[in-house]
Amino acid sequence: MIEKLLNILLIISNGCFDIFFVKIALDHLIHSRKENRGTPYFIVTAITGEVVLYMNMYLFSGNHSIEKGILTVLLNIIVCYLLTLFYNAKLVQRILIVVVLQLLNAVSEILCAPIFQSRLTAAHTVRETFLAESLISFSCQIVSFFFLMITILYWRHHINRYPSQYHISVLIMPLISFSLLFALSDESILFRDSIFVPIALCGLLMINVLNFYLLENMLKAQYLSY
C-alpha cells in the first residue's frame, strides 16, 4: 500500500515539475501573459497535457521503438505550444521557444541516459524498473532545469542584470541535486530502500523549486529597495 502511494507521489511530483519547468521558461522567455487567460486555465491545460503524456508513457511502457519516441516528442511539442498561447508572442517566437525547450530536454536525456542506463538494465522486477525509470526521468529534469537557468540568464542579456551571487545560487542547486541523484543510483540504495528513494527524489525536486522562488523573491526585494 505504501509503495503504491509512493509511486503515485513520484508520478505527481514528476508532472508538477514539468509544469513548473514550462511555466518558468515561458514567464522568463516571453514575460507577457494574456490578461483574459488566467492561471487556472493555464494549470488545467498543463495538467491535461501531463495526463496525456503519462498515458502515452503507460500505454507504451517497455516499448523503446522509434515510433514511440516520435509520438512522445510530438505530444510534448503540442502541449508546449498550447501553453505558449497563454502568452503574448508572435508565431515565430512561440515556435522558437518550443524548439529551445525540446532541445534542452533532448540534450539532458542524451547526457543522463548513458549514465543511469545500467540501473535500468539491472532491474529485475516491475518495482525496480519503475524506480530506475523515475531516477532517469528526475535526473533529466534536473539537468534540463540547469540548462534552462543558463538559457534564462543569457536570454535578452539578463546575465548583466543579475548579481553574480544569483548566478551561483541558481546554478549550484541543480548541480548538487544531480550529484545526490548519482549517489542514489547505487543499486544497494536504489533497489533495497523502497521508501527512502521515492521520498528523496521528490524532495530534491521540491528543493529546486523552493530555491528558485526564494532567490527570485530575494532579487525582487533587492531591486525594490533601490
MODATA-V566362 format. One record per pair of residues at least 12 apart in sequence whose C-alpha atoms are under 6 Angstrom apart, sorted by the first residue. I is the first residue (numbers start at 0). J is the second residue. Records with the same first field share a line. If there is no record, write none. Layout:
BEGIN
I=J  J
END
This chain:
BEGIN
14=49
31=86  87
32=86  87
33=85  86  87
48=78
103=143
104=143
107=139  142  143
108=139
118=131
119=131
127=190
141=173
145=173
END
